[in-house]
Amino acid sequence: MLRRRSVSATVLERILEHARRQEPTYDEVGAADVGDRPAGYRHDRYQSRIGGPETFARAREALIRWRAHLGAGVRIYPSDPVREGATVLLLIAVGPWRMVAPCRIVSVIDEDDRFGFAYATLPGHPERGEELFVIEREDGGCIFRITASSRPDRFLVRLGAPVARRIQTQVTRRYLRALAHDVGEGPGYEAAG
């Protein structure tokens, strides 16, 4: 849903309370974490080497605190640390407007060499799908991966699909650069598969 650039806390709280009562618009919840690619969705995978294995702890903390999102210019409401089952609103600036995109954190991965979370879209989000953010110690380094399955959820988004796609791709690339910058390392992103 599009709102004027400044959205009051009262309005955000009302949208959040409504979103908390909703179910994800994506039936295949959890597919991103197991590598499934549900039919009818666009599948994207991006990754960035963000440093050596010693950056894992810093990257984990940054991901828990939404710093990839914040560094990409995406505001999170509420700004509490990542927690499975939490409902959040992503606020993304689109010209003079702010897009409010409700999501639910449907899984958290917390292993010795792998940390991440996935959120699924809720009613009111312009897309339908799931996005997974994972950092892993791998091949002597720390890799940040973003995997998404999505498709437009609204007529206007389908109509403006090329623009929506460009915004989605730009924001994802900014997530990768922001986390690499936050942990003080990393050359950038690369598209994968």
Secondary structure, 3 states (H helix, E strand, C coil): CEEECCCCHHHHHHHHHHHHCCCCCCCCCCHHHHCCCCCCCEEEEEEEEEECHHHHHHHHHHHHCCHHHHHCCEEEECCCCCCCCCEEEEEEEECCEEEEEEEEEEEEEEECCEEEEEEEECCCCCEEEEEEEEEEEECCEEEEEEEEEEEECCHHHHHCHHHHHHHHHHHHHHHHHHHHHHCCCCCCCEECC
